């Protein structure tokens, strides 16, 4: 298995250093840290892809510029678990090379130690976000 990029390793290790209740609290902290959309993406719904694996309306867009990936996501505040997962990916994938994003293992959401704390449906939503992010990066680097 390829090594995780440092950003995702740090996030994973942060979660695994905590007990289950504290992991949920950390997930809520990530939810509050989801970066706002940059000005050039506001009102550009046409650029975003809905992540249908998520119950809440989550939309993502990935940009690849000068070899670096930048992920953007929107998720409602009323869905803190989903918003937290989106924030983890935005923070963990942004700044990586396209090659590093494509090498992230698809089971990364399970590596956070949250399977016992959140429903399988929620974890599947994060897996869907990651799969769509990787697909977008692959498409944008192939063009």
C-alpha positions as CSV (number, residue, x, y, z in Angstrom):
1,X,0.0,0.0,0.0
2,X,1.4,3.4,-0.9
3,X,2.3,5.7,2.0
4,X,-0.3,8.4,2.8
5,X,0.7,12.0,2.1
6,X,1.8,13.8,5.3
7,X,-1.4,15.9,5.5
8,X,-3.6,12.9,5.5
9,X,-1.3,11.0,7.9
10,X,-1.4,13.9,10.3
11,X,-5.2,13.9,10.3
12,X,-5.4,10.2,10.7
13,X,-3.0,10.2,13.6
14,X,-4.9,13.0,15.2
15,X,-8.0,10.9,15.2
16,X,-6.4,7.7,16.3
17,X,-4.7,9.3,19.3
18,X,-8.2,10.0,20.8
19,X,-10.9,7.9,22.3
20,X,-14.1,7.4,20.4
21,X,-16.0,10.3,22.0
22,X,-13.1,12.7,21.4
23,X,-12.9,11.6,17.8
24,X,-16.5,12.7,17.3
25,X,-15.6,16.0,18.9
26,X,-12.6,16.4,16.5
27,X,-14.9,15.6,13.6
28,X,-17.2,18.5,14.7
29,X,-14.1,20.7,14.9
30,X,-13.3,19.9,11.3
31,X,-16.9,20.6,10.4
32,X,-16.5,24.1,11.7
33,X,-13.2,24.5,9.8
34,X,-14.6,23.8,6.3
35,X,-13.1,26.7,4.3
36,X,-15.5,29.0,2.5
37,X,-15.5,29.0,-1.3
38,X,-13.0,31.4,-3.0
39,X,-14.6,34.3,-4.8
40,X,-14.0,32.9,-8.2
41,X,-16.2,29.9,-7.4
42,X,-19.1,31.7,-5.6
43,X,-22.2,31.5,-7.7
44,X,-20.6,28.9,-10.0
45,X,-22.8,25.9,-9.2
46,X,-22.2,24.6,-12.7
47,X,-18.6,23.7,-11.7
48,X,-19.6,21.6,-8.7
49,X,-20.5,17.9,-8.7
50,X,-23.0,16.6,-6.2
51,X,-21.8,13.7,-4.1
52,X,-24.9,11.5,-4.3
53,X,-23.5,9.0,-1.8
54,X,-24.1,11.7,0.9
55,X,-27.6,12.1,2.4
56,X,-26.9,15.8,2.8
57,X,-26.4,18.0,-0.3
58,X,-22.6,18.0,-0.6
59,X,-20.9,19.5,-3.7
60,X,-17.3,19.3,-4.6
61,X,-14.9,20.8,-7.2
62,X,-11.2,20.1,-7.6
63,X,-8.9,22.4,-9.5
64,X,-5.4,21.4,-10.7
65,X,-3.1,24.3,-11.3
66,X,0.7,24.2,-11.7
67,X,0.7,20.6,-10.6
68,X,-1.1,21.3,-7.3
69,X,-4.7,20.2,-6.4
70,X,-7.1,22.5,-4.6
71,X,-10.3,20.9,-3.4
72,X,-13.5,23.0,-2.7
73,X,-16.6,21.7,-1.0
74,X,-19.9,22.9,0.3
75,X,-21.9,21.0,2.9
76,X,-24.8,22.3,5.1
77,X,-24.0,23.3,8.7
78,X,-27.0,21.1,9.7
79,X,-25.0,18.0,8.6
80,X,-21.9,18.3,10.8
81,X,-20.7,14.7,10.3
82,X,-20.8,15.1,6.5
83,X,-19.4,18.6,6.7
84,X,-16.5,17.3,8.9
85,X,-15.7,14.6,6.4
86,X,-15.7,17.2,3.5
87,X,-13.4,19.4,5.6
88,X,-11.0,16.6,6.3
89,X,-10.7,16.0,2.5
90,X,-10.4,19.6,1.6
91,X,-7.7,20.2,4.1
92,X,-6.0,16.9,3.5
93,X,-6.0,16.9,-0.3
94,X,-5.5,20.6,-1.1
95,X,-1.9,21.4,-1.9
96,X,-1.0,17.8,-2.9
97,X,0.1,16.8,-6.4
98,X,-2.3,15.1,-8.7
99,X,-0.3,12.0,-8.4
100,X,-0.5,12.0,-4.6
101,X,-4.2,12.5,-4.7
102,X,-4.7,9.7,-7.1
103,X,-2.6,7.4,-4.8
104,X,-4.7,8.0,-1.7
105,X,-6.2,4.6,-0.8
106,X,-9.9,4.4,-1.3
107,X,-10.3,3.1,2.3
108,X,-8.9,6.2,3.9
109,X,-12.2,7.1,5.5
110,X,-12.0,3.8,7.5
111,X,-8.5,4.6,8.7
112,X,-9.8,7.5,10.8
113,X,-11.2,5.1,13.5
114,X,-14.8,6.5,13.2
115,X,-16.5,3.3,11.9
116,X,-17.8,2.6,15.4
117,X,-18.9,6.2,16.0
118,X,-20.8,7.1,12.8
119,X,-23.1,5.1,10.6
120,X,-21.8,3.1,7.7
121,X,-23.9,5.4,5.5
122,X,-21.9,8.4,6.7
123,X,-18.5,6.7,6.1
124,X,-19.8,5.7,2.6
125,X,-20.5,9.3,2.0
126,X,-16.9,10.3,2.7
127,X,-15.7,7.4,0.5
128,X,-17.9,8.8,-2.3
129,X,-16.4,12.2,-1.8
130,X,-12.9,10.8,-2.1
131,X,-13.7,8.6,-5.1
132,X,-15.3,11.6,-6.9
133,X,-12.3,13.8,-6.0
134,X,-9.9,11.3,-7.4
135,X,-12.0,11.0,-10.6
136,X,-12.1,14.7,-11.1
137,X,-8.3,15.0,-10.7
138,X,-7.8,12.2,-13.1
139,X,-10.1,13.8,-15.7
140,X,-8.5,17.2,-15.3
141,X,-5.0,16.0,-15.6
142,X,-5.8,13.9,-18.6
143,X,-7.2,16.9,-20.5
